[in-house]
Amino acid sequence: MKQFDLHVLSSYFIKVLIEKKYALPYRVLDALVAHFMKFYDDSRVMHVIWHQTLLAFAQRYKNELTKEDKADLNTLVERQRHALITPEILRELNNSRNRGEKDDDSMSIYILSSSPL
């Protein structure tokens, strides 16, 4: 029972910190990915707060994650599924740029090239 309480409380605490929208160093983001990945082989059904925390993490830091981190998190949520939250997590991870990549400037190039002189 104590392990259950610790799991739920740590998820809640992490979620509160994520929602403060701090600019976290990459080292901290990598540690958060590692924290979530610890549950990859966990046979327990994760609580809703765990899924909500992972969703908040994906929403806030999706552009700061490496391609490998996103691939790992994708495989994690395929194993630790939640009917409503998992599709949102996947959408956030799969529709964002990776750490170090620049935004797609093709639209701005189109706008500049089509403007009258």
DOLUMLO-332851 format. One line per 10 residues: number of its first residue (from 1); for each residue x, y, z of N, C-alpha, C, O. Coordinates in steps of 0.2 Angstrom, whole numbers. Example, Ala and Ser with C-alpha at 12.3 -4.5 7.8 and 13.67 -1.06 7.14 Angstrom:
<sites>
1 = 66:-28:39:62:-22:39:66:-16:39:71:-17:42  64:-11:35:68:-5:36:64:0:39:67:6:40
</sites>
This chain:
<sites>
1 = 4:-6:0:0:0:0:4:6:0:3:11:-3  10:6:4:14:12:4:17:14:-3:18:19:-5  19:8:-7:22:9:-14:16:13:-18:18:17:-22  10:11:-17:5:14:-21:4:21:-19:4:26:-24  5:23:-13:4:30:-11:10:34:-14:9:40:-16  16:31:-13:22:35:-16:22:36:-23:23:41:-26  19:31:-27:18:31:-34:14:37:-36:15:41:-40  8:37:-33:3:42:-34:5:49:-32:5:54:-36  8:50:-26:11:56:-24:16:59:-28:17:65:-29  21:55:-30:27:57:-34:24:59:-41:26:64:-44
11 = 19:56:-44:16:58:-50:13:65:-49:13:69:-54  9:66:-44:6:72:-43:11:78:-42:10:83:-45  16:76:-38:21:81:-37:25:83:-44:26:89:-45  27:78:-48:30:80:-54:25:84:-59:27:88:-62  19:82:-59:14:85:-63:13:93:-61:13:97:-65  13:94:-55:13:101:-52:19:105:-55:19:111:-57  25:102:-54:31:105:-56:31:106:-64:33:112:-66  29:101:-68:28:102:-75:24:108:-77:25:112:-81  18:108:-74:13:113:-75:15:120:-73:12:125:-75  21:121:-70:23:128:-68:27:130:-74:29:136:-74
21 = 28:126:-79:31:128:-85:38:131:-85:40:136:-88  42:128:-80:49:130:-80:53:128:-86:52:123:-89  58:132:-88:63:130:-93:68:125:-89:73:128:-86  67:119:-90:72:114:-87:78:112:-91:77:112:-97  83:111:-88:89:109:-92:88:102:-95:84:98:-93  91:101:-101:91:94:-104:92:88:-99:89:83:-100  97:89:-95:98:84:-90:92:82:-86:91:76:-84  88:87:-84:82:86:-80:77:82:-84:73:78:-82  76:85:-91:71:82:-95:73:74:-96:69:70:-97  79:73:-97:82:66:-98:80:62:-92:78:56:-93
31 = 81:65:-86:79:61:-80:72:60:-80:70:55:-77  68:64:-82:60:63:-82:58:58:-87:54:54:-85  62:58:-93:60:52:-97:62:46:-94:59:41:-95  68:45:-91:70:39:-87:65:37:-82:64:31:-81  63:42:-78:58:41:-73:52:37:-76:49:32:-74  49:40:-82:43:37:-85:45:30:-87:41:25:-87  51:29:-90:53:23:-93:54:17:-88:54:11:-90  54:19:-82:55:14:-76:48:10:-76:49:4:-73  43:12:-79:37:9:-78:35:5:-85:30:2:-85  40:4:-89:39:0:-95:38:-7:-94:33:-10:-97
41 = 41:-10:-89:40:-17:-88:35:-18:-82:34:-24:-80  32:-13:-79:28:-13:-74:21:-17:-76:18:-14:-80  19:-22:-72:13:-25:-74:7:-22:-71:1:-24:-73  8:-17:-67:2:-14:-64:-1:-9:-69:2:-7:-74  -8:-8:-68:-11:-3:-72:-10:4:-69:-11:5:-63  -7:8:-73:-5:15:-70:-11:19:-69:-16:18:-72  -11:23:-64:-16:27:-62:-17:33:-67:-13:34:-70  -23:36:-67:-24:41:-71:-19:47:-70:-17:50:-75  -18:48:-64:-13:54:-63:-6:53:-66:-3:57:-68  -4:46:-67:2:45:-70:2:47:-77:6:50:-80
51 = -4:45:-81:-5:46:-88:-6:54:-89:-3:57:-93  -9:57:-84:-10:64:-84:-3:68:-84:-2:73:-87  1:65:-80:8:68:-79:12:67:-85:15:72:-87  12:61:-88:15:60:-94:12:65:-100:16:67:-104  6:66:-100:3:70:-105:5:77:-104:7:81:-109  5:80:-98:8:87:-96:15:87:-98:17:92:-101  19:82:-97:26:82:-99:27:83:-107:31:87:-109  23:79:-110:23:79:-117:21:85:-120:24:88:-125  16:88:-117:13:95:-120:18:100:-119:19:104:-123  21:100:-113:26:106:-111:33:105:-114:35:110:-117
61 = 35:99:-115:42:99:-117:43:95:-123:49:92:-124  38:94:-127:38:90:-133:44:92:-138:47:88:-141  45:98:-139:50:101:-143:57:101:-140:62:102:-144  58:99:-134:64:98:-131:67:91:-130:72:90:-127  63:86:-133:64:79:-132:68:77:-138:67:79:-144  73:72:-137:76:69:-143:72:64:-147:66:62:-144  73:63:-153:70:58:-157:70:51:-153:64:48:-153  75:49:-150:75:43:-146:71:43:-140:67:38:-139  71:49:-137:66:49:-131:59:48:-133:55:45:-130  57:52:-139:50:51:-141:49:44:-143:43:41:-142
71 = 53:41:-146:52:34:-148:51:29:-142:47:25:-142  55:30:-137:55:27:-131:48:28:-127:45:23:-125  46:34:-127:39:36:-124:34:33:-128:28:31:-125  34:33:-135:29:30:-139:28:22:-137:23:20:-136  34:19:-136:33:12:-135:31:11:-128:27:6:-126  32:15:-123:30:15:-116:22:16:-116:19:12:-113  19:21:-120:12:22:-119:8:16:-123:2:15:-122  12:13:-128:8:7:-131:8:1:-126:3:-3:-126  12:1:-121:12:-4:-116:7:-2:-110:4:-6:-107  8:4:-108:4:7:-102:-1:12:-105:0:18:-106
81 = -6:9:-108:-12:13:-111:-17:15:-107:-19:12:-101  -20:21:-109:-26:24:-106:-30:25:-112:-28:29:-116  -37:23:-112:-41:24:-117:-41:31:-120:-42:33:-126  -42:36:-115:-43:43:-117:-36:47:-118:-36:52:-122  -31:46:-113:-26:50:-113:-20:48:-118:-16:52:-120  -19:41:-119:-14:39:-123:-14:42:-130:-9:44:-133  -20:42:-133:-20:46:-140:-18:53:-140:-14:55:-145  -19:56:-135:-17:63:-134:-9:64:-133:-6:68:-136  -6:59:-129:1:59:-128:4:58:-135:9:61:-137  2:53:-139:5:51:-145:4:57:-150:9:58:-154
91 = -1:60:-150:-2:66:-154:3:71:-153:6:74:-157  4:73:-146:9:78:-144:16:76:-146:20:80:-149  18:69:-145:24:67:-147:26:67:-154:31:68:-157  21:64:-158:22:63:-165:21:69:-170:23:69:-175  18:75:-167:17:81:-171:21:87:-168:18:92:-167  27:85:-167:32:91:-164:39:89:-167:41:84:-169  43:95:-167:50:94:-169:54:91:-163:52:91:-157  60:89:-165:64:86:-160:69:91:-157:70:96:-160  72:89:-152:77:93:-149:83:95:-154:85:90:-157  84:101:-155:89:103:-159:87:105:-166:91:108:-170
101 = 81:103:-168:78:104:-175:75:111:-175:73:113:-170  76:114:-181:72:121:-182:65:120:-184:64:115:-187  61:125:-183:54:125:-186:55:124:-193:59:126:-196  49:121:-196:49:121:-203:47:128:-206:42:131:-205  52:130:-210:51:137:-213:48:137:-220:48:142:-223  46:131:-222:43:131:-229:37:136:-230:36:138:-235  33:137:-225:27:141:-225:30:148:-226:27:152:-230  35:150:-222:37:157:-222:40:159:-229:40:164:-232  44:154:-232:47:154:-238:41:155:-244:42:160:-248  36:152:-243:30:152:-248:27:159:-247:26:162:-252
111 = 26:162:-241:23:168:-240:28:174:-243:25:178:-246  34:173:-242:39:178:-245:39:178:-252:40:183:-255  39:172:-255:40:171:-262:34:173:-266:34:175:-272  28:173:-263:22:175:-266:19:182:-265:14:184:-268  23:186:-261:21:193:-260:23:197:-266:28:196:-269  19:202:-267:20:206:-273:26:211:-271:26:213:-265  30:213:-276:35:217:-275:34:224:-277:38:229:-276
</sites>
